[in-house]
Amino acid sequence: MSDPLVDKIQRNPRYLELKKKRSSFGWLLTALMMIVYYGYIALIAFDKPFLAQPIGAGVTTLGIPIGMGVIIFTIVITGIYVRRANSEFDALTAEILKDAAK
């Protein structure tokens, strides 16, 4: 058996818009994260001398700040997704639920 409220929401053009926007944005961020992460892993696998270059006169190598950059990038894109979800996606969801309650 199907719930009429669920059917009404699924037929709503705003719901379809929300699904499309959320999905495409999620895939974009996923692709960016995969490029950054697997790019770093590829550097480790194929160009160790590049990452092993010391920074200045210390013992810290170039791989350390690049690895930290990967972590920071992850935090940044998570923040970007949360910000968009809390503004645009939540607003669309509220409109959809308002329309469904009519």
C-alpha positions in Angstrom: 0.0 0.0 0.0 1.1 3.5 -0.8 0.8 6.5 1.4 -1.0 9.3 -0.4 1.2 12.0 1.3 4.3 10.3 0.1 2.9 10.1 -3.4 2.0 13.7 -3.3 5.5 14.7 -2.2 7.2 12.5 -4.9 5.1 14.1 -7.6 5.9 17.7 -6.5 8.2 19.5 -9.0 10.1 21.1 -6.1 10.9 17.6 -4.7 12.3 16.6 -8.1 14.3 19.8 -8.2 15.6 19.1 -4.7 16.6 15.6 -5.6 18.4 16.8 -8.7 20.3 19.6 -7.0 21.2 17.6 -3.9 22.4 14.6 -6.0 24.4 16.6 -8.5 26.0 18.7 -5.8 26.9 15.6 -3.8 28.5 13.9 -6.8 30.5 17.1 -7.6 31.9 17.2 -4.1 32.6 13.5 -4.2 34.5 13.8 -7.4 36.5 16.7 -6.0 37.4 14.8 -2.9 38.4 11.7 -4.9 40.6 13.8 -7.1 42.4 15.4 -4.1 42.7 12.2 -2.1 43.7 9.8 -4.9 46.0 12.5 -6.3 47.8 12.6 -3.0 47.9 8.8 -2.9 49.3 8.8 -6.5 52.0 11.2 -5.4 52.9 8.8 -2.6 53.0 5.9 -5.0 54.7 7.4 -8.0 56.7 10.4 -6.9 58.1 9.8 -3.4 61.2 12.0 -4.0 58.9 15.0 -4.6 57.1 14.4 -1.3 60.4 13.6 0.5 61.9 17.1 -0.2 62.7 18.8 3.1 61.1 22.2 3.8 63.9 24.6 4.8 66.6 23.3 7.1 64.2 21.2 9.3 63.2 17.6 9.1 59.6 18.3 7.9 59.1 17.2 4.3 56.8 18.5 1.6 54.4 15.6 2.1 53.3 16.7 5.5 51.7 20.1 4.5 50.2 18.5 1.4 48.7 15.8 3.6 47.4 18.4 6.0 46.0 20.2 2.9 44.0 17.1 2.1 42.5 17.0 5.6 41.7 20.7 5.5 40.1 20.3 2.1 37.9 17.6 3.5 36.8 19.8 6.3 36.1 22.8 3.9 34.0 20.8 1.5 32.0 19.3 4.4 31.4 22.9 5.6 30.3 23.9 2.1 27.8 21.0 1.9 26.4 21.7 5.3 26.0 25.4 4.6 24.2 24.7 1.3 22.1 22.0 2.9 21.1 24.2 5.8 20.1 27.1 3.5 18.9 26.0 0.1 18.1 22.4 0.6 16.2 23.0 3.9 14.3 25.8 2.4 13.2 23.6 -0.5 12.2 20.9 1.9 10.1 23.3 4.0 8.3 24.4 0.8 7.7 20.8 -0.2 6.2 19.9 3.2 4.1 23.1 3.2 2.7 22.2 -0.2 2.1 18.6 0.9 0.2 19.7 4.0 -2.4 21.6 1.9 
